[in-house]
Amino acid sequence: MEETSTPRAQWLRGVLDMCLLALMAEAPVYGYEMTVRLAKAGLDVADGSIYPALARLRKRELVEIERRSGGGGPARTYYRPSEAGVQMLRSWSRDWNEFATSIGSIISQTTREES
């Protein structure tokens, strides 16, 4: 069976909503800026992935939006977590930390056994 995308891309797809909420929690942010900040963190995400994720978060009422003038350009939509979004981010963060710790312990045990 041939993989069509890298494991990293698959993992990111699973945690993109959490990452976006985390970026917004720092300060209100617009879509393209999220793409840039994710790239600076080493996560290559296309605009085509960001906007459907933002729409999902809006539909679930986890984000609030604010339109701001673009300083000569078109108005930008800024996103910030709603109260429900802040609570969801806390919950996802706890779950992620537990999950990552579990995976890390399995991997480190396996690599120690191979040494």
Protein Blocks (a to p, Z undefined) as FASTA:
>chain_A
ZZfbdfklmmmmmmmmmmmmmmmmmpgcdfklmmmmmmmnopacdfklmmmmmmmmmmno
paccddddeehpacdddddddfklmmmmmmmmmmmmmmmmmmmmmmmmmmmmmZZ
